[in-house]
Amino acid sequence: MPATTTLFRAARPVFNQSASRAFRANFSSHTGRRFASTATPGEAASQSWFQRMWNSPVGLKTVHFWAPVMKWVLVLAGVSDFARPAEKLSLTQNGALTATGLIWTRWCFVITPKNYLLAAVNFFLGCVGITQVARIAVYRASQKELPASAETEAAHVKEAVNP
């Protein structure tokens, strides 16, 4: 074996120990701001991540956690609508989703406690809504540009397909 390979093999445990010590020194002493509990600093240092999350103002036992988790279903429903033809999408519904997403994204940073999980889901809800509204607008604009003969031909094709 070359001498460098042996040297690196011998130094690997030393490097791992010093790297893990440096990581622990930088990150383990800080409790996360996101899930800071109402406990005193001494108690917070002895609590596990789960305990801090459980006792947090936006933790597992609050509506501030579960409402955004359930709201992801709306985002997934909007994403699944990407497969639907634009003529079957509702402009009113997607406009409402867009407005809800954009307004509540801003509001999540104003309320106390700041809810970043809710802001994220609302941001993506707004993005999905904007995409769907744009698809509807492009479809409707393309329908206005069609000549009358193409519209009647399209109607005959639809009737043939859907008797």
TORKE-134533 format. One line per field, with one value per residue (C-alpha): x, y, z. Coordinates in steps of 0.2 Angstrom, whole numbers, always signed. Layout:
% residues N
east = (X:...)
north = (Y:...)
up = (Z:...)
***
This chain:
% residues 163
east = (+0:+6:+11:-2:-16:-9:-7:-25:-32:-23:-29:-47:-52:-44:-52:-69:-67:-62:-75:-89:-82:-82:-100:-106:-98:-106:-124:-128:-128:-141:-159:-169:-179:-193:-197:-192:-202:-209:-197:-183:-166:-159:-175:-174:-156:-161:-177:-176:-181:-198:-202:-197:-208:-223:-221:-219:-232:-232:-229:-238:-252:-258:-268:-253:-245:-260:-269:-254:-251:-269:-268:-255:-270:-276:-259:-258:-276:-271:-255:-266:-277:-261:-267:-284:-288:-289:-307:-313:-304:-314:-307:-317:-310:-292:-293:-299:-285:-272:-279:-280:-262:-255:-264:-261:-243:-241:-252:-241:-227:-238:-247:-239:-232:-224:-229:-217:-225:-241:-232:-224:-240:-249:-234:-236:-255:-253:-240:-252:-266:-256:-251:-269:-276:-262:-267:-285:-281:-270:-284:-297:-286:-283:-301:-305:-292:-300:-309:-328:-325:-313:-325:-339:-327:-321:-340:-343:-327:-333:-350:-343:-332:-345:-362)
north = (+0:+18:+28:+41:+28:+22:+39:+44:+28:+31:+49:+45:+42:+58:+68:+61:+65:+83:+86:+79:+90:+105:+101:+99:+115:+125:+118:+108:+122:+132:+128:+131:+147:+139:+127:+137:+131:+142:+133:+142:+141:+128:+117:+120:+114:+97:+94:+84:+90:+81:+90:+107:+104:+98:+113:+126:+139:+132:+114:+97:+100:+117:+122:+132:+115:+105:+118:+120:+101:+99:+113:+104:+94:+109:+112:+93:+95:+110:+101:+86:+99:+102:+86:+92:+102:+121:+122:+112:+123:+136:+153:+158:+144:+146:+165:+162:+150:+162:+176:+165:+160:+177:+186:+173:+171:+190:+188:+173:+185:+198:+186:+180:+168:+169:+153:+149:+132:+141:+154:+140:+131:+147:+152:+136:+138:+155:+148:+134:+146:+158:+144:+138:+156:+158:+142:+147:+164:+157:+145:+158:+169:+155:+152:+170:+169:+154:+157:+152:+137:+130:+132:+123:+109:+108:+107:+92:+83:+85:+78:+63:+59:+62:+55)
up = (+0:-3:+12:+9:+10:+26:+33:+29:+36:+52:+53:+49:+68:+73:+60:+64:+82:+80:+67:+78:+93:+82:+76:+94:+100:+87:+86:+102:+114:+105:+107:+91:+90:+80:+94:+109:+124:+138:+150:+158:+149:+161:+158:+139:+138:+146:+135:+120:+103:+105:+122:+115:+100:+111:+122:+109:+105:+87:+92:+89:+101:+93:+78:+72:+67:+61:+51:+39:+38:+33:+21:+10:+4:-6:-13:-19:-26:-36:-42:-48:-58:-69:-78:-81:-97:-95:-101:-86:-73:-63:-64:-49:-38:-44:-41:-24:-20:-27:-17:-1:-4:-7:+7:+21:+16:+21:+36:+43:+46:+55:+68:+84:+85:+67:+58:+45:+41:+37:+27:+16:+12:+8:-3:-13:-13:-21:-34:-39:-41:-51:-63:-65:-68:-81:-89:-90:-97:-110:-115:-116:-126:-138:-140:-145:-159:-167:-183:-183:-194:-181:-167:-176:-181:-163:-157:-170:-164:-146:-150:-159:-144:-131:-138)
***
